[in-house]
Every structure is written in structure tokens, then in C-alpha cells.
Amino acid sequence: MHYVTKASYVGDYRLSIEFENQEVRVVDLEPHLDGPVFEPLRELEFFKRFSVNQDIDTVVWPNDADFSPDFLYEIGVRITEQPHTPGDQRIVSS
């Protein structure tokens, strides 16, 4: 079981998420914003208002929308190196 320790906004509907094992994955949530709870997240300014809830160990939004940390890990694309300059991240599929 995984849990989220940090998250940052990357662009569009993508987040960079660090997990308990120090692995960082970029997660694109756009294809997963269906249903009444997730529809508000389609408004980009609202999407950017996420935070990491340490009580449930995942990313949450003000309307109580959240995704399972295991789901986020599964759909994420692993970053192989930390960036040297902004926007310079190497990612690999996993």
C-alpha cells in the first residue's frame, strides 16, 4: 500500500506526487475526472486548489474529492531523475 507525502502542480491536470518510498510520479488526472465528485475538478483553477491530507495520505480538494494513493501510484509515470532546471524532468513509463 502506498501513501502520498508531497504533491505539486505540473500543468494542465497533472500533478507531481512523491510517495512514501521517495519515488516521484507524474499523474495525469484529466481522463479520470468523471462523476459528480470529480466534475468540479475540470475547472482548472479549482483543480489547482489540492492539498495533501496527512490523515488519509492522499491528495484532496476542497469539495472532499480524493483518489486512492495506490491508484495515483498505478497511473503515474515515474520520474527517473530530479530536475536540474525547471521543466527538465526525465520520465520513464512504468
N, CA, C and O of each residue as an XYZ file, in Angstrom:
376
protein
N       0.837     -1.181      0.000
C       0.000      0.000      0.000
C       0.881      1.242      0.000
O       1.844      1.340      0.760
N       0.537      2.178     -0.857
C       1.314      3.410     -0.960
C       0.595      4.551     -0.268
O      -0.607      4.492     -0.007
N       1.367      5.597      0.025
C       0.753      6.824      0.502
C       1.534      8.024     -0.004
O       2.736      7.948     -0.259
N       0.821      9.132     -0.143
C       1.360     10.367     -0.705
C       2.017     11.182      0.410
O       1.438     11.377      1.478
N       3.247     11.659      0.139
C       3.924     12.520      1.112
C       4.004     13.974      0.646
O       4.015     14.887      1.471
N       4.061     14.195     -0.675
C       4.136     15.548     -1.232
C       3.455     15.558     -2.591
O       3.367     14.532     -3.265
N       2.973     16.736     -2.983
C       2.391     16.884     -4.317
C       2.577     18.315     -4.781
O       2.519     19.253     -3.986
N       2.802     18.469     -6.074
C       2.916     19.807     -6.654
C       2.256     19.807     -8.027
O       2.149     18.774     -8.689
N       1.822     20.984     -8.430
C       1.151     21.156     -9.709
C       2.190     21.197    -10.822
O       3.201     21.890    -10.704
N       1.948     20.455    -11.907
C       2.877     20.417    -13.038
C       2.335     21.218    -14.206
O       3.078     21.965    -14.843
N       1.064     21.075    -14.493
C       0.441     21.756    -15.627
C      -0.774     20.975    -16.075
O      -0.870     19.772    -15.833
N      -1.697     21.650    -16.724
C      -2.955     21.037    -17.140
C      -3.566     20.316    -15.938
O      -3.786     20.938    -14.898
N      -3.839     19.039    -16.061
C      -4.419     18.259    -14.964
C      -3.406     17.256    -14.421
O      -3.757     16.146    -14.021
N      -2.145     17.674    -14.418
C      -1.060     16.797    -13.974
C      -0.462     17.276    -12.652
O      -0.275     18.471    -12.423
N      -0.172     16.309    -11.800
C       0.485     16.568    -10.525
C       1.756     15.739    -10.442
O       1.821     14.622    -10.955
N       2.754     16.294     -9.797
C       3.952     15.542     -9.450
C       3.752     15.088     -8.010
O       3.584     15.910     -7.109
N       3.770     13.779     -7.801
C       3.457     13.230     -6.483
C       4.625     12.397     -5.979
O       5.148     11.532     -6.683
N       5.023     12.683     -4.733
C       6.051     11.875     -4.083
C       5.353     10.912     -3.130
O       4.454     11.290     -2.378
N       5.793      9.657     -3.185
C       5.207      8.616     -2.348
C       6.153      8.264     -1.198
O       7.287      8.739     -1.140
N       5.664      7.426     -0.290
C       6.400      7.071      0.921
C       7.760      6.456      0.622
O       8.655      6.523      1.465
N       7.940      5.864     -0.545
C       9.210      5.234     -0.917
C      10.154      6.220     -1.621
O      11.145      5.803     -2.220
N       9.855      7.508     -1.551
C      10.598      8.611     -2.174
C      10.527      8.591     -3.693
O      11.227      9.360     -4.352
N       9.705      7.736     -4.248
C       9.522      7.713     -5.700
C       8.584      8.847     -6.089
O       7.564      9.081     -5.440
N       8.947      9.548     -7.165
C       8.128     10.648     -7.661
C       7.516     10.227     -8.988
O       8.209      9.735     -9.880
N       6.215     10.426     -9.105
C       5.497     10.084    -10.329
C       4.649     11.268    -10.768
O       4.078     11.981     -9.943
N       4.576     11.464    -12.078
C       3.690     12.480    -12.641
C       2.381     11.779    -12.976
O       2.356     10.770    -13.681
N       1.299     12.338    -12.454
C      -0.022     11.750    -12.598
C      -0.902     12.685    -13.418
O      -1.070     13.852    -13.064
N      -1.458     12.181    -14.502
C      -2.399     12.948    -15.331
C      -3.809     12.497    -14.961
O      -4.210     11.372    -15.261
N      -4.548     13.377    -14.312
C      -5.880     13.019    -13.831
C      -7.005     13.385    -14.790
O      -8.159     13.042    -14.534
N      -6.700     14.067    -15.880
C      -7.757     14.507    -16.791
C      -8.695     13.376    -17.222
O      -9.909     13.582    -17.204
N      -8.207     12.204    -17.604
C      -9.129     11.147    -18.036
C      -9.993     10.573    -16.908
O     -10.906      9.789    -17.166
N      -9.711     10.957    -15.667
C     -10.383     10.366    -14.516
C     -11.323     11.329    -13.794
O     -11.780     11.041    -12.688
N     -11.610     12.469    -14.418
C     -12.447     13.482    -13.779
C     -13.903     13.336    -14.202
O     -14.486     14.260    -14.768
N     -14.484     12.181    -13.928
C     -15.873     11.889    -14.253
C     -16.688     11.768    -12.978
O     -16.152     11.476    -11.909
N     -17.979     11.994    -13.101
C     -18.887     11.818    -11.981
C     -19.046     13.079    -11.164
O     -18.245     14.005    -11.290
N     -20.067     13.131    -10.329
C     -20.409     14.351     -9.606
C     -19.305     14.883     -8.690
O     -19.161     16.097     -8.550
N     -18.535     14.009     -8.072
C     -17.486     14.472     -7.159
C     -16.305     15.068     -7.920
O     -15.696     16.036     -7.465
N     -15.982     14.492     -9.077
C     -14.788     14.910     -9.803
C     -15.039     15.963    -10.872
O     -14.092     16.612    -11.317
N     -16.282     16.154    -11.298
C     -16.596     17.164    -12.326
C     -16.082     18.560    -11.960
O     -15.543     19.235    -12.837
N     -16.218     19.032    -10.707
C     -15.707     20.367    -10.373
C     -14.198     20.531    -10.630
O     -13.719     21.645    -10.845
N     -13.464     19.424    -10.605
C     -12.022     19.486    -10.821
C     -11.671     19.813    -12.270
O     -10.523     20.143    -12.569
N     -12.647     19.723    -13.173
C     -12.402     20.082    -14.577
C     -12.158     21.586    -14.734
O     -11.565     22.019    -15.722
N     -12.613     22.379    -13.761
C     -12.281     23.805    -13.756
C     -10.852     23.905    -13.233
O     -10.590     23.604    -12.068
N      -9.940     24.324    -14.083
C      -8.512     24.261    -13.775
C      -8.142     25.011    -12.495
O      -7.316     24.530    -11.719
N      -8.732     26.165    -12.265
C      -8.398     26.917    -11.049
C      -8.810     26.146     -9.800
O      -8.126     26.204     -8.778
N      -9.922     25.427     -9.878
C     -10.343     24.594     -8.755
C      -9.406     23.390     -8.613
O      -9.048     23.012     -7.497
N      -9.016     22.795     -9.722
C      -8.102     21.651     -9.702
C      -6.805     22.005     -8.963
O      -6.256     21.180     -8.231
N      -6.326     23.225     -9.158
C      -5.072     23.664     -8.544
C      -5.167     23.845     -7.035
O      -4.149     24.062     -6.377
N      -6.360     23.761     -6.480
C      -6.558     24.003     -5.043
C      -6.435     22.725     -4.206
O      -7.022     22.642     -3.127
N      -5.703     21.758     -4.673
C      -5.494     20.497     -3.956
C      -4.555     20.694     -2.771
O      -3.847     21.696     -2.671
N      -4.571     19.729     -1.897
C      -3.602     19.664     -0.801
C      -3.374     18.191     -0.472
O      -4.119     17.322     -0.923
N      -2.345     17.923      0.311
C      -2.098     16.559      0.774
C      -2.692     16.446      2.178
O      -2.311     17.183      3.087
N      -3.611     15.530      2.336
C      -4.231     15.282      3.625
C      -3.440     14.174      4.319
O      -3.472     13.018      3.895
N      -2.729     14.536      5.391
C      -1.883     13.576      6.100
C      -2.696     12.532      6.858
O      -2.171     11.473      7.203
N      -3.972     12.817      7.122
C      -4.807     11.840      7.830
C      -5.179     10.658      6.942
O      -5.282      9.525      7.412
N      -5.381     10.932      5.650
C      -5.753      9.843      4.738
C      -4.671      9.567      3.690
O      -4.847      8.721      2.813
N      -3.543     10.296      3.790
C      -2.343     10.029      2.988
C      -2.564     10.101      1.489
O      -2.049      9.270      0.741
N      -3.331     11.094      1.045
C      -3.532     11.278     -0.383
C      -3.836     12.738     -0.682
O      -3.921     13.571      0.219
N      -3.997     13.025     -1.964
C      -4.320     14.368     -2.442
C      -5.831     14.556     -2.343
O      -6.601     13.670     -2.715
N      -6.252     15.724     -1.836
C      -7.674     16.037     -1.699
C      -7.953     17.443     -2.230
O      -7.048     18.266     -2.366
N      -9.228     17.693     -2.525
C      -9.682     19.003     -2.993
C     -10.715     19.553     -2.016
O     -11.238     18.806     -1.189
N     -11.020     20.855     -2.099
C     -11.953     21.475     -1.148
C     -13.352     20.845     -1.122
O     -14.060     20.984     -0.124
N     -13.759     20.167     -2.175
C     -15.080     19.519     -2.195
C     -15.009     18.077     -1.682
O     -15.951     17.305     -1.864
N     -13.893     17.716     -1.042
C     -13.650     16.375     -0.484
C     -13.398     15.307     -1.537
O     -13.422     14.118     -1.217
N     -13.160     15.690     -2.762
C     -12.761     14.720     -3.791
C     -11.355     14.234     -3.459
O     -10.509     15.013     -3.021
N     -11.112     12.956     -3.668
C      -9.767     12.400     -3.496
C      -9.649     11.120     -4.316
O     -10.647     10.520     -4.715
N      -8.425     10.725     -4.550
C      -8.121      9.482     -5.256
C      -7.299      8.597     -4.333
O      -6.503      9.092     -3.536
N      -7.487      7.311     -4.438
C      -6.696      6.364     -3.664
C      -5.215      6.554     -3.993
O      -4.867      6.693     -5.165
N      -4.334      6.564     -2.989
C      -2.903      6.694     -3.280
C      -2.372      5.543     -4.135
O      -1.458      5.743     -4.935
N      -2.930      4.345     -3.978
C      -2.498      3.223     -4.821
C      -2.887      3.457     -6.274
O      -2.128      3.112     -7.179
N      -4.068      4.043     -6.510
C      -4.490      4.381     -7.868
C      -3.565      5.432     -8.469
O      -3.154      5.309     -9.623
N      -3.235      6.459     -7.698
C      -2.329      7.510     -8.182
C      -0.969      6.912     -8.539
O      -0.383      7.265     -9.563
N      -0.474      6.021     -7.706
C       0.813      5.372     -7.971
C       0.746      4.554     -9.252
O       1.658      4.598    -10.078
N      -0.332      3.816     -9.406
C      -0.501      2.940    -10.572
C      -0.565      3.708    -11.886
O       0.032      3.283    -12.875
N      -1.276      4.832    -11.914
C      -1.421      5.574    -13.169
C      -0.279      6.562    -13.405
O      -0.166      7.126    -14.493
N       0.559      6.773    -12.406
C       1.647      7.733    -12.524
C       2.785      7.236    -13.404
O       2.996      6.034    -13.570
N       3.503      8.190    -13.955
C       4.701      7.905    -14.747
C       5.899      8.300    -13.899
O       6.025      9.451    -13.479
N       6.768      7.344    -13.656
C       7.910      7.550    -12.766
C       8.905      8.555    -13.340
O       9.229      8.517    -14.527
N       9.380      9.448    -12.486
C      10.449     10.378    -12.845
C      11.756      9.716    -12.443
O      11.920      9.300    -11.296
N      12.689      9.617    -13.387
C      13.932      8.902    -13.109
C      14.988      9.777    -12.452
O      15.861      9.268    -11.749
N      14.921     11.074    -12.671
C      15.907     11.985    -12.071
C      15.194     13.228    -11.595
O      14.177     13.631    -12.160
N      15.733     13.836    -10.551
C      15.208     15.126    -10.132
C      15.660     16.166    -11.158
O      16.763     16.055    -11.694
N      14.838     17.163    -11.437
C      15.191     18.152    -12.450
C      16.378     19.011    -12.029
O      16.546     19.347    -10.857
N      17.190     19.353    -13.019
C      18.317     20.265    -12.788
C      17.865     21.702    -12.970
O      18.346     22.611    -12.293
N      16.951     21.891    -13.877
C      16.364     23.211    -14.115
C      14.861     23.023    -14.239
O      14.403     21.921    -14.538
N      14.085     24.082    -14.016
C      12.634     23.924    -14.123
C      12.237     23.341    -15.480
O      12.732     23.768    -16.523
N      11.341     22.362    -15.444
C      10.861     21.748    -16.679
C      11.770     20.670    -17.223
O      11.432     20.049    -18.230
N      12.921     20.419    -16.596
C      13.878     19.428    -17.075
C      13.748     18.149    -16.252
O      14.629     17.821    -15.457
N      12.645     17.431    -16.449
C      12.456     16.182    -15.749
C      12.502     15.045    -16.748
O      11.942     15.145    -17.839
N      13.160     13.978    -16.382
C      13.174     12.801    -17.230
C      12.173     11.829    -16.653
O      12.186     11.524    -15.460
N      11.304     11.349    -17.524
C      10.316     10.400    -17.057
C      10.409      9.121    -17.869
O      10.807      9.137    -19.034
N      10.045      8.036    -17.254
C      10.000      6.755    -17.946
C       8.667      6.114    -17.643
O       8.097      6.338    -16.575
N       8.168      5.329    -18.558
C       6.931      4.611    -18.267
C       7.241      3.481    -17.323
O       8.316      2.881    -17.341
N       6.255      3.218    -16.500
C       6.425      2.080    -15.600
C       5.132      1.331    -15.491
O       5.056      0.331    -14.777
